[in-house]
Amino acid sequence: GLTALSWGLGAAMGLTHVSLRFEDGGFGDAGLTELGAGLGASQSLAHLTLSFSSGGFGAAGLTGLGVGLGASKSLAHLALAFRTCRGLHGFAVVALTALVQVLTPSKCLASLALSHESSSSNSDIFSDLDMSVLGTKLATLKSLTTVSLDLQVSGTSAVAALCDSLQDAHSLTNLTLPRSWRLCEPVEMMVLGQGIGLLKSLTNLALKVSDYDDLGDASVKALGYGLGVSRSLTNLALTFNYAHTIGSAAWKEFFQGLRALQTLTELTLTLSYYDDLGDASVKALGYG
């Protein structure tokens, strides 16, 4: 059934957008490989969104999918989401990295979004080295301008490692970084901010800083000064879900650091889920 669907859509003349959602799929690696081959054979497909829940495929299937899609002559925008796929449990880091690597033959892929959610094991969490390797693979996609990553990472240093490894991605203009990490130490936040700032072509950044209450004043200040080194950022979207833990003095310092961003024209701040931000912090934000 999946083979027929894949090659049928691939043969549809003039079809430019496809969005498929698979829930509780009974197919394995062979099915996913056929899906990539069939859709990759399309002469017109430009936008593809695939969402999988509880699938039985593993790393081999993702590699097969990537090989097929990487051969496409028209695919410009690719979004892949994997949620609690049992075949990926314990292998997600290896599988997603292999997927990106086999996409490199593509000469037209401009946008890539990867999302993975797992509740299985620590081996599905991207470490510093894992993120560095992933970033290096992404940088080889020379036509890529937009990257969005929603992955489970070990901490701030892992995201910083990603940004450092993306320095050779000279066409990258839009970046959405992984969310929900702990360990927001000031030094690591400074390194992260500077790593982002040194991405010379980056103009748009979305960053969900922390889902936890351990951010702290020093880390917020460090992030502001780190981002201030950028000479290209024009649009910045930051989310601080636990903004009530950040003092007014820290907000002043944060914006003092951002003042060095001479290119910034648009700023979106999402500050808190809570009603205890405080008058002083709101005033500091306004003056900043």
Sequence and secondary structure as in RCSB ss.txt:
>XXXX:A:sequence
GLTALSWGLGAAMGLTHVSLRFEDGGFGDAGLTELGAGLGASQSLAHLTLSFSSGGFGAAGLTGLGVGLGASKSL
AHLALAFRTCRGLHGFAVVALTALVQVLTPSKCLASLALSHESSSSNSDIFSDLDMSVLGTKLATLKSLTTVSLD
LQVSGTSAVAALCDSLQDAHSLTNLTLPRSWRLCEPVEMMVLGQGIGLLKSLTNLALKVSDYDDLGDASVKALGY
GLGVSRSLTNLALTFNYAHTIGSAAWKEFFQGLRALQTLTELTLTLSYYDDLGDASVKALGYG
>XXXX:A:secstr
 HHHHHHHHHT TT  EEEEEEES    HHHHHHHHHHHHT SS  EEEEEEES    HHHHHHHHHHHHT SS 
 EEEEEEES GGGTTTHHHHHHHHHHHTTT SS  EEEEEEE  S GGGSB HHHHHHHHHHHHT TT  EEEEE
  BS HHHHHHHHHHTTT TT  EEE         HHHHHHHHHHHHT TT  EEEEEEESSS   HHHHHHHHH
HHTT SS  EEEEEETBGGGS HHHHHHHHHHHTT TT  EEEEE BSSS   HHHHHHHHH 
